[in-house]
Amino acid sequence: MSYQRAKYFEHLALNTFSKYPTALTESDETNQRNAIWYFLNAALQGYSTAQFKLGMLYLNGQLGLDPNETKAEMWLNLAANQGHSEALDVLNQLQSHYS
């Protein structure tokens, strides 16, 4: 349930921002915060898709989050440890990038 709500708020935030990329409104910021909160809630409950999503949001600095590779890797590792193949692929790409 939390993940679906997160996707809803993410859609609202991204849809409005894509139409008006230079004007981030208070409702856009609220939608971003709500999306992150619901992704976090689902991730903390062990939902690997939400863990992967948070990892990617931190990796790319999206939805108002500053890029943070440490937090990105933490969430991606949690998802990968549950068998999330995309998380494992991203972690392998990050490893090969730094090798």
N, CA, C and O atoms as CSV, one atom per row, in Angstrom:
chain,resi,resn,atom,element,x,y,z
A,1,MET,N,N,0.820,-1.192,0.000
A,1,MET,CA,C,0.000,0.000,0.000
A,1,MET,C,C,0.869,1.264,0.000
A,1,MET,O,O,0.603,2.195,-0.760
A,2,SER,N,N,1.894,1.302,0.838
A,2,SER,CA,C,2.772,2.476,0.890
A,2,SER,C,C,3.447,2.713,-0.453
A,2,SER,O,O,3.587,3.854,-0.894
A,3,TYR,N,N,3.871,1.617,-1.107
A,3,TYR,CA,C,4.574,1.760,-2.374
A,3,TYR,C,C,3.654,2.376,-3.430
A,3,TYR,O,O,4.082,3.237,-4.200
A,4,GLN,N,N,2.398,1.940,-3.468
A,4,GLN,CA,C,1.458,2.492,-4.449
A,4,GLN,C,C,1.210,3.983,-4.195
A,4,GLN,O,O,1.109,4.771,-5.135
A,5,ARG,N,N,1.115,4.355,-2.935
A,5,ARG,CA,C,0.953,5.779,-2.617
A,5,ARG,C,C,2.191,6.564,-3.023
A,5,ARG,O,O,2.083,7.682,-3.528
A,6,ALA,N,N,3.356,5.989,-2.805
A,6,ALA,CA,C,4.602,6.641,-3.198
A,6,ALA,C,C,4.622,6.889,-4.701
A,6,ALA,O,O,4.991,7.974,-5.151
A,7,LYS,N,N,4.228,5.886,-5.474
A,7,LYS,CA,C,4.208,6.036,-6.930
A,7,LYS,C,C,3.213,7.121,-7.355
A,7,LYS,O,O,3.467,7.866,-8.303
A,8,TYR,N,N,2.094,7.205,-6.660
A,8,TYR,CA,C,1.099,8.233,-6.959
A,8,TYR,C,C,1.685,9.627,-6.743
A,8,TYR,O,O,1.583,10.490,-7.615
A,9,PHE,N,N,2.299,9.844,-5.580
A,9,PHE,CA,C,2.876,11.162,-5.290
A,9,PHE,C,C,4.069,11.455,-6.202
A,9,PHE,O,O,4.284,12.601,-6.598
A,10,GLU,N,N,4.837,10.428,-6.530
A,10,GLU,CA,C,5.948,10.624,-7.469
A,10,GLU,C,C,5.403,11.084,-8.818
A,10,GLU,O,O,5.938,12.006,-9.433
A,11,HIS,N,N,4.346,10.439,-9.264
A,11,HIS,CA,C,3.730,10.819,-10.538
A,11,HIS,C,C,3.266,12.278,-10.505
A,11,HIS,O,O,3.508,13.036,-11.444
A,12,LEU,N,N,2.604,12.656,-9.426
A,12,LEU,CA,C,2.153,14.045,-9.302
A,12,LEU,C,C,3.326,15.017,-9.352
A,12,LEU,O,O,3.277,16.029,-10.052
A,13,ALA,N,N,4.374,14.702,-8.608
A,13,ALA,CA,C,5.537,15.593,-8.545
A,13,ALA,C,C,6.231,15.687,-9.896
A,13,ALA,O,O,6.578,16.784,-10.334
A,14,LEU,N,N,6.436,14.572,-10.553
A,14,LEU,CA,C,7.166,14.578,-11.821
A,14,LEU,C,C,6.328,15.120,-12.966
A,14,LEU,O,O,6.854,15.776,-13.865
A,15,ASN,N,N,5.043,14.854,-12.941
A,15,ASN,CA,C,4.173,15.325,-14.018
A,15,ASN,C,C,4.081,16.844,-14.022
A,15,ASN,O,O,4.161,17.465,-15.082
A,16,THR,N,N,3.915,17.442,-12.864
A,16,THR,CA,C,3.843,18.896,-12.771
A,16,THR,C,C,5.188,19.517,-13.101
A,16,THR,O,O,5.260,20.506,-13.831
A,17,PHE,N,N,6.264,18.932,-12.560
A,17,PHE,CA,C,7.593,19.501,-12.769
A,17,PHE,C,C,8.007,19.424,-14.232
A,17,PHE,O,O,8.691,20.320,-14.726
A,18,SER,N,N,7.599,18.358,-14.941
A,18,SER,CA,C,7.981,18.252,-16.353
A,18,SER,C,C,7.296,19.315,-17.204
A,18,SER,O,O,7.821,19.707,-18.246
A,19,LYS,N,N,6.128,19.783,-16.770
A,19,LYS,CA,C,5.429,20.841,-17.513
A,19,LYS,C,C,6.025,22.217,-17.234
A,19,LYS,O,O,6.079,23.076,-18.114
A,20,TYR,N,N,6.478,22.412,-15.971
A,20,TYR,CA,C,7.012,23.703,-15.546
A,20,TYR,C,C,8.335,23.496,-14.816
A,20,TYR,O,O,8.398,23.658,-13.597
A,21,PRO,N,N,9.401,23.137,-15.551
A,21,PRO,CA,C,10.657,22.748,-14.897
A,21,PRO,C,C,11.382,23.844,-14.131
A,21,PRO,O,O,12.272,23.545,-13.335
A,22,THR,N,N,11.030,25.085,-14.348
A,22,THR,CA,C,11.743,26.153,-13.640
A,22,THR,C,C,10.982,26.640,-12.413
A,22,THR,O,O,11.501,27.457,-11.652
A,23,ALA,N,N,9.777,26.159,-12.213
A,23,ALA,CA,C,8.956,26.664,-11.118
A,23,ALA,C,C,8.495,25.510,-10.220
A,23,ALA,O,O,7.453,24.903,-10.468
A,24,LEU,N,N,9.266,25.217,-9.194
A,24,LEU,CA,C,8.902,24.185,-8.235
A,24,LEU,C,C,7.989,24.820,-7.192
A,24,LEU,O,O,8.419,25.670,-6.412
A,25,THR,N,N,6.739,24.405,-7.186
A,25,THR,CA,C,5.759,24.993,-6.281
A,25,THR,C,C,5.749,24.268,-4.940
A,25,THR,O,O,6.369,23.217,-4.775
A,26,GLU,N,N,5.041,24.847,-4.004
A,26,GLU,CA,C,4.909,24.224,-2.681
A,26,GLU,C,C,4.234,22.860,-2.788
A,26,GLU,O,O,4.608,21.928,-2.076
A,27,SER,N,N,3.245,22.733,-3.667
A,27,SER,CA,C,2.580,21.438,-3.824
A,27,SER,C,C,3.517,20.409,-4.454
A,27,SER,O,O,3.433,19.224,-4.134
A,28,ASP,N,N,4.415,20.850,-5.351
A,28,ASP,CA,C,5.413,19.938,-5.916
A,28,ASP,C,C,6.319,19.414,-4.810
A,28,ASP,O,O,6.606,18.218,-4.748
A,29,GLU,N,N,6.766,20.307,-3.943
A,29,GLU,CA,C,7.639,19.898,-2.836
A,29,GLU,C,C,6.903,18.957,-1.893
A,29,GLU,O,O,7.488,17.995,-1.396
A,30,THR,N,N,5.631,19.226,-1.643
A,30,THR,CA,C,4.831,18.349,-0.795
A,30,THR,C,C,4.690,16.975,-1.433
A,30,THR,O,O,4.808,15.958,-0.750
A,31,ASN,N,N,4.441,16.939,-2.731
A,31,ASN,CA,C,4.331,15.657,-3.433
A,31,ASN,C,C,5.651,14.895,-3.388
A,31,ASN,O,O,5.658,13.676,-3.216
A,32,GLN,N,N,6.767,15.604,-3.541
A,32,GLN,CA,C,8.071,14.958,-3.456
A,32,GLN,C,C,8.290,14.363,-2.066
A,32,GLN,O,O,8.702,13.210,-1.935
A,33,ARG,N,N,8.013,15.154,-1.033
A,33,ARG,CA,C,8.185,14.675,0.348
A,33,ARG,C,C,7.287,13.479,0.631
A,33,ARG,O,O,7.715,12.507,1.254
A,34,ASN,N,N,6.034,13.554,0.168
A,34,ASN,CA,C,5.116,12.432,0.379
A,34,ASN,C,C,5.606,11.178,-0.331
A,34,ASN,O,O,5.559,10.084,0.230
A,35,ALA,N,N,6.076,11.336,-1.564
A,35,ALA,CA,C,6.578,10.183,-2.307
A,35,ALA,C,C,7.753,9.547,-1.571
A,35,ALA,O,O,7.795,8.328,-1.402
A,36,ILE,N,N,8.695,10.356,-1.138
A,36,ILE,CA,C,9.867,9.832,-0.431
A,36,ILE,C,C,9.447,9.166,0.868
A,36,ILE,O,O,9.954,8.096,1.206
A,37,TRP,N,N,8.532,9.779,1.599
A,37,TRP,CA,C,8.081,9.209,2.867
A,37,TRP,C,C,7.462,7.827,2.650
A,37,TRP,O,O,7.763,6.885,3.382
A,38,TYR,N,N,6.593,7.713,1.637
A,38,TYR,CA,C,5.959,6.416,1.381
A,38,TYR,C,C,6.950,5.387,0.829
A,38,TYR,O,O,6.853,4.206,1.159
A,39,PHE,N,N,7.902,5.819,-0.009
A,39,PHE,CA,C,8.953,4.884,-0.447
A,39,PHE,C,C,9.749,4.403,0.761
A,39,PHE,O,O,10.043,3.214,0.883
A,40,LEU,N,N,10.097,5.328,1.651
A,40,LEU,CA,C,10.855,4.972,2.847
A,40,LEU,C,C,10.062,4.009,3.732
A,40,LEU,O,O,10.603,3.023,4.232
A,41,ASN,N,N,8.798,4.301,3.915
A,41,ASN,CA,C,7.948,3.442,4.728
A,41,ASN,C,C,7.919,2.016,4.174
A,41,ASN,O,O,8.072,1.051,4.924
A,42,ALA,N,N,7.725,1.888,2.869
A,42,ALA,CA,C,7.685,0.560,2.246
A,42,ALA,C,C,9.057,-0.116,2.313
A,42,ALA,O,O,9.149,-1.323,2.542
A,43,ALA,N,N,10.113,0.663,2.114
A,43,ALA,CA,C,11.475,0.108,2.154
A,43,ALA,C,C,11.812,-0.410,3.542
A,43,ALA,O,O,12.418,-1.473,3.680
A,44,LEU,N,N,11.425,0.331,4.567
A,44,LEU,CA,C,11.698,-0.095,5.944
A,44,LEU,C,C,10.895,-1.340,6.321
A,44,LEU,O,O,11.266,-2.067,7.242
A,45,GLN,N,N,9.810,-1.579,5.617
A,45,GLN,CA,C,9.029,-2.792,5.829
A,45,GLN,C,C,9.603,-3.973,5.045
A,45,GLN,O,O,9.067,-5.080,5.098
A,46,GLY,N,N,10.700,-3.730,4.316
A,46,GLY,CA,C,11.386,-4.802,3.608
A,46,GLY,C,C,10.968,-5.004,2.171
A,46,GLY,O,O,11.307,-6.027,1.576
A,47,TYR,N,N,10.243,-4.065,1.593
A,47,TYR,CA,C,9.803,-4.196,0.206
A,47,TYR,C,C,10.966,-3.843,-0.712
A,47,TYR,O,O,11.377,-2.684,-0.789
A,48,SER,N,N,11.492,-4.839,-1.404
A,48,SER,CA,C,12.723,-4.657,-2.176
A,48,SER,C,C,12.587,-3.650,-3.312
A,48,SER,O,O,13.548,-2.951,-3.634
A,49,THR,N,N,11.424,-3.567,-3.913
A,49,THR,CA,C,11.235,-2.606,-5.003
A,49,THR,C,C,11.338,-1.179,-4.476
A,49,THR,O,O,11.886,-0.310,-5.154
A,50,ALA,N,N,10.825,-0.929,-3.290
A,50,ALA,CA,C,10.942,0.405,-2.678
A,50,ALA,C,C,12.386,0.678,-2.283
A,50,ALA,O,O,12.860,1.806,-2.414
A,51,GLN,N,N,13.086,-0.338,-1.802
A,51,GLN,CA,C,14.506,-0.180,-1.463
A,51,GLN,C,C,15.297,0.172,-2.718
A,51,GLN,O,O,16.154,1.056,-2.691
A,52,PHE,N,N,15.010,-0.515,-3.808
A,52,PHE,CA,C,15.676,-0.220,-5.076
A,52,PHE,C,C,15.373,1.209,-5.518
A,52,PHE,O,O,16.272,1.942,-5.931
A,53,LYS,N,N,14.105,1.600,-5.428
A,53,LYS,CA,C,13.703,2.942,-5.853
A,53,LYS,C,C,14.420,4.006,-5.037
A,53,LYS,O,O,14.912,4.987,-5.595
A,54,LEU,N,N,14.485,3.823,-3.707
A,54,LEU,CA,C,15.202,4.791,-2.872
A,54,LEU,C,C,16.677,4.845,-3.257
A,54,LEU,O,O,17.267,5.924,-3.314
A,55,GLY,N,N,17.262,3.703,-3.516
A,55,GLY,CA,C,18.657,3.667,-3.945
A,55,GLY,C,C,18.881,4.474,-5.210
A,55,GLY,O,O,19.857,5.217,-5.316
A,56,MET,N,N,17.983,4.330,-6.160
A,56,MET,CA,C,18.118,5.060,-7.413
A,56,MET,C,C,17.848,6.554,-7.226
A,56,MET,O,O,18.494,7.389,-7.860
A,57,LEU,N,N,16.905,6.884,-6.364
A,57,LEU,CA,C,16.636,8.302,-6.087
A,57,LEU,C,C,17.859,8.973,-5.468
A,57,LEU,O,O,18.207,10.097,-5.826
A,58,TYR,N,N,18.502,8.278,-4.542
A,58,TYR,CA,C,19.724,8.829,-3.936
A,58,TYR,C,C,20.873,8.850,-4.934
A,58,TYR,O,O,21.661,9.797,-4.952
A,59,LEU,N,N,20.974,7.839,-5.745
A,59,LEU,CA,C,22.067,7.777,-6.716
A,59,LEU,C,C,21.969,8.925,-7.715
A,59,LEU,O,O,22.980,9.529,-8.072
A,60,ASN,N,N,20.752,9.225,-8.167
A,60,ASN,CA,C,20.546,10.236,-9.199
A,60,ASN,C,C,20.138,11.606,-8.656
A,60,ASN,O,O,20.020,12.565,-9.418
A,61,GLY,N,N,19.925,11.700,-7.352
A,61,GLY,CA,C,19.511,12.973,-6.772
A,61,GLY,C,C,18.165,13.436,-7.303
A,61,GLY,O,O,18.051,14.530,-7.856
A,62,GLN,N,N,17.157,12.609,-7.135
A,62,GLN,CA,C,15.832,12.922,-7.662
A,62,GLN,C,C,14.829,13.153,-6.536
A,62,GLN,O,O,15.092,12.838,-5.375
A,63,LEU,N,N,13.691,13.700,-6.896
A,63,LEU,CA,C,12.586,14.007,-5.974
A,63,LEU,C,C,13.042,14.873,-4.803
A,63,LEU,O,O,12.587,14.702,-3.672
A,64,GLY,N,N,13.929,15.787,-5.088
A,64,GLY,CA,C,14.387,16.718,-4.065
A,64,GLY,C,C,15.506,16.192,-3.180
A,64,GLY,O,O,15.978,16.911,-2.300
A,65,LEU,N,N,15.939,14.958,-3.392
A,65,LEU,CA,C,17.051,14.405,-2.611
A,65,LEU,C,C,18.373,14.808,-3.249
A,65,LEU,O,O,18.504,14.822,-4.472
A,66,ASP,N,N,19.335,15.130,-2.424
A,66,ASP,CA,C,20.683,15.365,-2.922
A,66,ASP,C,C,21.315,14.018,-3.245
A,66,ASP,O,O,21.063,13.037,-2.546
A,67,PRO,N,N,22.129,13.956,-4.288
A,67,PRO,CA,C,22.814,12.695,-4.564
A,67,PRO,C,C,23.652,12.269,-3.361
A,67,PRO,O,O,24.370,13.074,-2.768
A,68,ASN,N,N,23.546,10.998,-3.017
A,68,ASN,CA,C,24.286,10.465,-1.887
A,68,ASN,C,C,24.601,9.005,-2.188
A,68,ASN,O,O,23.762,8.121,-2.018
A,69,GLU,N,N,25.817,8.777,-2.635
A,69,GLU,CA,C,26.198,7.433,-3.066
A,69,GLU,C,C,26.203,6.424,-1.912
A,69,GLU,O,O,25.892,5.250,-2.115
A,70,THR,N,N,26.549,6.868,-0.725
A,70,THR,CA,C,26.564,5.965,0.434
A,70,THR,C,C,25.158,5.452,0.731
A,70,THR,O,O,24.955,4.252,0.913
A,71,LYS,N,N,24.191,6.366,0.779
A,71,LYS,CA,C,22.808,5.959,1.029
A,71,LYS,C,C,22.268,5.145,-0.147
A,71,LYS,O,O,21.518,4.189,0.052
A,72,ALA,N,N,22.640,5.516,-1.353
A,72,ALA,CA,C,22.198,4.766,-2.530
A,72,ALA,C,C,22.670,3.320,-2.449
A,72,ALA,O,O,21.893,2.389,-2.659
A,73,GLU,N,N,23.944,3.143,-2.145
A,73,GLU,CA,C,24.479,1.777,-2.056
A,73,GLU,C,C,23.831,0.991,-0.923
A,73,GLU,O,O,23.595,-0.210,-1.059
A,74,MET,N,N,23.540,1.658,0.198
A,74,MET,CA,C,22.890,0.968,1.306
A,74,MET,C,C,21.536,0.398,0.871
A,74,MET,O,O,21.248,-0.776,1.102
A,75,TRP,N,N,20.707,1.241,0.239
A,75,TRP,CA,C,19.390,0.785,-0.189
A,75,TRP,C,C,19.486,-0.237,-1.306
A,75,TRP,O,O,18.733,-1.210,-1.320
A,76,LEU,N,N,20.396,-0.033,-2.238
A,76,LEU,CA,C,20.568,-1.001,-3.328
A,76,LEU,C,C,21.040,-2.345,-2.797
A,76,LEU,O,O,20.597,-3.389,-3.277
A,77,ASN,N,N,21.931,-2.336,-1.814
A,77,ASN,CA,C,22.388,-3.595,-1.210
A,77,ASN,C,C,21.250,-4.321,-0.510
A,77,ASN,O,O,21.139,-5.543,-0.608
A,78,LEU,N,N,20.403,-3.578,0.195
A,78,LEU,CA,C,19.255,-4.211,0.858
A,78,LEU,C,C,18.343,-4.880,-0.166
A,78,LEU,O,O,17.872,-5.997,0.049
A,79,ALA,N,N,18.098,-4.199,-1.270
A,79,ALA,CA,C,17.251,-4.773,-2.320
A,79,ALA,C,C,17.930,-5.976,-2.977
A,79,ALA,O,O,17.299,-7.008,-3.205
A,80,ALA,N,N,19.212,-5.833,-3.277
A,80,ALA,CA,C,19.950,-6.923,-3.931
A,80,ALA,C,C,20.011,-8.162,-3.039
A,80,ALA,O,O,19.932,-9.285,-3.538
A,81,ASN,N,N,20.149,-7.973,-1.745
A,81,ASN,CA,C,20.194,-9.097,-0.810
A,81,ASN,C,C,18.879,-9.865,-0.768
A,81,ASN,O,O,18.827,-10.999,-0.293
A,82,GLN,N,N,17.827,-9.244,-1.264
A,82,GLN,CA,C,16.538,-9.928,-1.354
A,82,GLN,C,C,16.292,-10.481,-2.762
A,82,GLN,O,O,15.202,-10.965,-3.063
A,83,GLY,N,N,17.304,-10.404,-3.610
A,83,GLY,CA,C,17.192,-10.955,-4.948
A,83,GLY,C,C,16.689,-9.999,-6.010
A,83,GLY,O,O,16.310,-10.435,-7.097
A,84,HIS,N,N,16.676,-8.718,-5.725
A,84,HIS,CA,C,16.229,-7.722,-6.712
A,84,HIS,C,C,17.310,-7.601,-7.783
A,84,HIS,O,O,18.373,-7.031,-7.537
A,85,SER,N,N,17.038,-8.132,-8.958
A,85,SER,CA,C,18.060,-8.230,-10.009
A,85,SER,C,C,18.522,-6.873,-10.526
A,85,SER,O,O,19.705,-6.707,-10.824
A,86,GLU,N,N,17.632,-5.907,-10.640
A,86,GLU,CA,C,18.036,-4.578,-11.113
A,86,GLU,C,C,18.992,-3.914,-10.124
A,86,GLU,O,O,19.947,-3.250,-10.527
A,87,ALA,N,N,18.734,-4.095,-8.838
A,87,ALA,CA,C,19.626,-3.532,-7.818
A,87,ALA,C,C,21.009,-4.155,-7.936
A,87,ALA,O,O,22.022,-3.464,-7.836
A,88,LEU,N,N,21.043,-5.451,-8.148
A,88,LEU,CA,C,22.320,-6.143,-8.310
A,88,LEU,C,C,23.054,-5.631,-9.547
A,88,LEU,O,O,24.268,-5.437,-9.508
A,89,ASP,N,N,22.335,-5.413,-10.635
A,89,ASP,CA,C,22.944,-4.882,-11.865
A,89,ASP,C,C,23.549,-3.497,-11.636
A,89,ASP,O,O,24.665,-3.220,-12.076
A,90,VAL,N,N,22.809,-2.637,-10.948
A,90,VAL,CA,C,23.300,-1.282,-10.686
A,90,VAL,C,C,24.535,-1.339,-9.794
A,90,VAL,O,O,25.509,-0.625,-10.037
A,91,LEU,N,N,24.503,-2.179,-8.767
A,91,LEU,CA,C,25.669,-2.317,-7.886
A,91,LEU,C,C,26.882,-2.822,-8.658
A,91,LEU,O,O,27.998,-2.352,-8.438
A,92,ASN,N,N,26.672,-3.774,-9.561
A,92,ASN,CA,C,27.781,-4.272,-10.387
A,92,ASN,C,C,28.331,-3.180,-11.293
A,92,ASN,O,O,29.541,-3.102,-11.505
A,93,GLN,N,N,27.457,-2.341,-11.826
A,93,GLN,CA,C,27.913,-1.223,-12.668
A,93,GLN,C,C,28.709,-0.220,-11.847
A,93,GLN,O,O,29.721,0.310,-12.307
A,94,LEU,N,N,28.247,0.036,-10.635
A,94,LEU,CA,C,28.985,0.957,-9.763
A,94,LEU,C,C,30.360,0.390,-9.421
A,94,LEU,O,O,31.352,1.120,-9.414
A,95,GLN,N,N,30.421,-0.911,-9.136
A,95,GLN,CA,C,31.694,-1.558,-8.818
A,95,GLN,C,C,32.664,-1.486,-9.995
A,95,GLN,O,O,33.841,-1.173,-9.820
A,96,SER,N,N,32.160,-1.777,-11.190
A,96,SER,CA,C,33.028,-1.752,-12.379
A,96,SER,C,C,33.471,-0.330,-12.704
A,96,SER,O,O,34.554,-0.125,-13.252
A,97,HIS,N,N,32.643,0.645,-12.372
A,97,HIS,CA,C,32.996,2.052,-12.608
A,97,HIS,C,C,34.177,2.474,-11.727
A,97,HIS,O,O,35.014,3.274,-12.144
A,98,TYR,N,N,34.237,1.935,-10.519
A,98,TYR,CA,C,35.297,2.318,-9.592
A,98,TYR,C,C,36.505,1.412,-9.640
A,98,TYR,O,O,37.505,1.674,-8.973
A,99,SER,N,N,36.425,0.343,-10.428
A,99,SER,CA,C,37.574,-0.582,-10.529
A,99,SER,C,C,38.590,-0.133,-11.527
A,99,SER,O,O,39.604,-0.803,-11.721
